[in-house]
Structure formats: structure tokens, C-alpha cells
Amino acid sequence: MNLPRDPAILLSFINMKLRDVYPSLAALCDDLGADKDEICKTLAQIGYEYSADKNAFV
């Protein structure tokens, strides 16, 4: 699956999937074949980091 390249759209997409479908970022990445480090790096550029407690980028 191709993830959105725009960081703001990626943030929205990932948080929606985490809220509605996946119990963790690891589960999302495993299922979609996505690179966890790349997602975290991209979203860190706009000031977001993954919170396991909230299961969302905040």
C-alpha cells in the first residue's frame, strides 16, 4: 500500500487507521507493509510522535 506522502495527510490517515482499525502502530505497519521508522521520521518533521498510551500520533 502506498501511504500519503504529504506529512499532514499522512498524520490524518495514520491516526484514523489507529483509531478505527489497529491496536498499535506495529500492527498497522505489519498489516500494511509500512516502515515504522519512516512514518515516525516523517511525522516528527511536523512535530508529532507516537504515543502508545493513546495509540495515536500527538
C-alpha positions as CSV (number, residue, x, y, z in Angstrom):
1,M,0.0,0.0,0.0
2,N,1.2,3.5,-0.9
3,L,0.9,5.8,2.1
4,P,0.2,9.5,1.6
5,R,3.5,11.4,1.0
6,D,2.3,14.8,2.5
7,P,3.0,14.7,6.2
8,A,-0.3,16.3,7.2
9,I,-2.3,13.9,5.2
10,L,-0.2,11.0,6.4
11,L,-0.9,12.1,10.0
12,S,-4.6,12.1,9.4
13,F,-4.5,8.8,7.6
14,I,-2.4,7.0,10.2
15,N,-4.3,8.4,13.2
16,M,-7.6,7.4,11.6
17,K,-6.4,3.8,11.0
18,L,-5.0,3.6,14.5
19,R,-8.3,4.9,15.9
20,D,-10.6,2.7,13.8
21,V,-8.7,-0.5,12.9
22,Y,-5.3,-1.2,14.5
23,P,-4.5,-1.7,18.2
24,S,-0.9,-0.4,17.7
25,L,1.5,1.2,15.3
26,A,3.4,-2.1,15.0
27,A,0.1,-3.9,13.9
28,L,-0.6,-1.2,11.3
29,C,2.9,-1.4,9.9
30,D,2.9,-5.2,9.8
31,D,-0.5,-5.3,8.0
32,L,0.2,-2.5,5.5
33,G,3.9,-3.4,4.9
34,A,4.8,0.1,6.1
35,D,8.2,1.2,7.6
36,K,7.5,2.3,11.2
37,D,10.7,4.3,11.4
38,E,9.9,6.1,8.2
39,I,6.4,7.0,9.4
40,C,7.8,8.3,12.7
41,K,10.6,10.3,11.0
42,T,8.1,11.9,8.6
43,L,5.7,12.8,11.3
44,A,8.4,14.1,13.6
45,Q,9.2,16.7,11.0
46,I,5.9,18.3,11.7
47,G,6.1,17.9,15.4
48,Y,4.3,14.6,16.1
49,E,5.4,11.5,17.9
50,Y,3.7,8.2,18.5
51,S,2.0,7.7,21.9
52,A,1.5,4.0,22.7
53,D,-0.8,5.0,25.6
54,K,-3.1,7.0,23.2
55,N,-2.4,4.8,20.2
56,A,-2.0,8.0,18.1
57,F,0.5,10.5,16.9
58,V,0.2,13.5,19.2
